[in-house]
Amino acid sequence: MTEVRPPRRLKTWSSLGQLGRIPSEYEVVTHALNYTTRPNRTSALESNPTTAANMWYLTYRDKSPLQADDWLGFRDPDELTYRTYVTMQDEQETIVEGVLDEYGPAGHDATLPGQWVEVLGTLFTPTRFPVHALQMCTAYLGYMAPASYISNCAVFAAGDLLRRVSLVAYRTRQLADATGSSIGRTERAAWERNEAWQPAREAVENLLTAYDWAECFTAMNLVLRPTLDHILLRQLATAAQGNGDELTRLLLGNLAADADRCTRWSTALARYAIGQRAGNRDVLQRWVARWTPRAEAAAAGLGALFGQLPSGGGAAEDVENAANSARRRVLNDAGLAG
């Protein structure tokens, strides 16, 4: 008589699939944490499936044109957890604090040329407005993402942008105190009325209405942010150096590391989606085509401001072309070239 053995019990980490290894700390604390994507659910939230919140999830996440057989298979290239993120950013803030403590008491800002101070009040200190809009969109992306591995990336990116807004605000106060200029009082007017800012403002305000989670991700992380960040972080840092503003250059360089990390996980996610379903490439490219003209217009507008810099800014056309090239490199890395 053949002995009937009881079914083999599942091991502790069986929900991660047949890994054949002990999962990493990153996987343990990240896997399948999105409550609204729990198995065997009838709706995202435990309420009537036809409530507004459940219909929102159904429309803009579950029925998004971008689909994958298993979104939980995606991994952040940096494998960030809350612990590692907080530790890393605490170290970055220590660096920033050191830079501010070194340059502030030395009277750095009081030595800046008046023309450059005007540029900072037009091109740098107003950035807290578009960056705050990007922060809101990134937080929304984290809320709507179809897997916790994606949500975590977006939540940490939102933290990065909050850090950026805070640092720009701090620098605004610092410049206002040191220079006696209009900085600190005119940024909103520049953001809302300066002709050069209007294409960028239109782009980010339209982004706030990109409700489909994947379109929001594509428009922001693959199109708009690579374009704007290249201008407002990298090219502005170069211009700051050319005008003797080492403090702003160092701060922008520190913030650029956050932007690079966002690009890494964003391009990895695009490649993962294409690997899951070949048709996702066409879906992503349609959104890229929809949002690229807005990014190009934003680059052209901001490029015009660079053309007016006292030194170190470069021609408006060069600034625009460099930003557009940076975006194309990101798209190429995401598998969306052409």
Phi, psi and omega in degrees: 000127182283130181285131178267116180271145178292154179303141180292132182287145178289146179279169187305318187257028184296336181294344177275001180092191182274077183287326184072017181200167173285130181295155179286164175304318180303314181291321182300316186266002182241334192292129169053046181263351180285110183297326184285357176244020182299150180296152174060027178277151173265341176201168183298317182245157183278069176210179180307130182303341182265006176295160184301318182296316180293322178293327178296311177301316182299316185285313191259358174234297187297326181253023175300147176299336179270114184234152176219152178290331182205094178292339180290353178280347180288146176227138173293125179303329180271352178049050181283138169243173178301318181298311183290326179295312181297319179297314181298313183286334174296321178293320179294322178292329175296320177296314180299316180299321179296319178296314181296320180291331180283315187274329182299300181298339180281358179072031183304311187293330180292342181267356184289142177298145181301322180297321181290323176300319177298321178297316179300323179287345180255326190246336183254301185296332175289352185293347178296337178286305178295325181292325176295321177296318177296323177298316179297318180293323180291322176296320177298318178300318178296325180289326187261350186300147186276004178205150183293333177296327177280317180303315181299317179302315182293320180296317178294323177295323176296322176297320177300316183289326174297318176301319181293316177300316182296319182291320177296319179297318179297316180294326177299313179297320180299314180293320180299318181291324188274332189252342183064023181270188179278000179303136182100346182238346189242002186296318181296320178297320178297316181295321186270337189234336180296124186302325182293333181275343191296321176298320178293319179297317178299320182296312184286330177289325173293326178300327179296346178251011175276086191281328177298128187301321184283327175291319176303313179299312183295310183298318185279303191277337182253344184238297188286311184297315178302325180288306183293320182295325179296323179283309191276348175248302188281307183289326177293325176297319178297318178295322179298318178298320180294342181250018175075016182258076182293329181297310179297321180299315181294320180294318179294323177296323177296317180290332181297332178297323176296318180296321179297319180294322177297319179296321182299310183286331181291314178292325177295321180293319178298316179295322179297316180299318179294323178294329178289315180215121183301327180295343179295335178299316179295322179299311181295319181294327176296319178291322177300316179296327180290323187262344181300316179302326178292320178294319179296319178295320178297318179295320179295318180296312181290329177300325179298325177293322179295328179295346181259003183292149179297325176193158173078006184264327182086163179293150181304317181295323179293319178297314180298313182296321180295319179294318179293324177294321178298319178296318180296326177296319178297315180296323177297316179295331179278358181082024184239026179293147177089000000 
